[in-house]
C-alpha cells in the first residue's frame, strides 16, 4: 500500500524534533451542497528542527517514531 502524502501548515514547533502540522480538507456536504472546511492536526518528525511556524510543508506516513508521531516532514511545499 502506498504511503499517504499530505500538505499543511506548521502550527507549532515547540517540541524537540517535532512539528505540529494542520492539514485542511474541503468537501461538499452531501445534503446541503455547501463546501465544508475541516482541519486536522498531525505531529510530524523534524530531524534538524528546520521548520518554523507558518511554513507550508508536505508530510508522509512512516513507521511510528513515538507515541504520537506517525508522520515525517518530506519537504517544503511549493506555494
C-alpha positions in Angstrom: 0.0 0.0 0.0 1.5 3.4 -0.9 2.3 6.0 1.8 0.0 8.9 2.0 1.3 12.4 1.4 -0.5 15.5 2.9 0.1 19.2 2.6 -0.4 21.6 5.5 0.9 24.5 7.6 3.2 24.2 10.6 1.3 25.5 13.7 3.8 24.6 16.4 7.5 23.9 16.6 7.8 24.0 20.4 8.9 20.4 20.9 12.4 19.0 20.0 12.4 17.2 16.6 8.6 17.6 16.3 6.3 19.9 14.4 2.5 20.1 14.5 1.1 20.4 11.0 -2.5 21.5 10.4 -4.0 19.9 7.3 -7.2 21.3 5.8 -9.5 19.4 3.5 -12.6 20.7 1.7 -15.6 18.7 0.6 -19.2 19.3 -0.4 -21.8 18.4 2.2 -24.0 15.6 0.8 -27.3 17.1 1.8 -26.7 20.9 2.0 -24.4 21.0 -1.1 -22.3 23.6 0.8 -18.5 23.5 0.8 -17.2 22.5 4.2 -13.7 23.1 5.5 -12.3 20.6 8.1 -8.8 20.6 9.6 -6.9 18.0 11.5 -3.5 18.3 13.3 -0.7 15.8 12.7 2.5 15.5 14.7 5.4 15.1 12.3 9.1 14.2 12.8 11.5 17.1 12.0 15.1 15.7 12.4 17.0 19.0 12.4 14.3 21.5 13.7 14.4 23.3 10.4 10.7 24.1 10.0 9.1 27.1 11.8 5.5 28.2 12.5 3.8 29.3 9.2 5.9 27.1 6.9 3.9 25.2 4.3 5.2 21.6 4.3 4.4 18.2 2.9 4.3 15.2 5.3 4.5 11.5 4.6 3.4 8.5 6.5 6.1 6.4 8.3 6.5 3.8 10.9 5.8 5.1 14.5 8.6 7.3 15.8 6.9 7.8 19.2 3.6 7.6 21.0 2.0 10.3 18.8 4.3 10.6 15.7 3.4 8.6 12.6 4.4 11.2 10.0 7.7 12.8 9.0 8.3 16.1 7.1 9.0 15.4 3.5 9.8 18.9 2.2 8.7 22.5 2.0 5.5 22.7 -0.1 5.7 25.0 -3.2 3.4 27.9 -2.7 
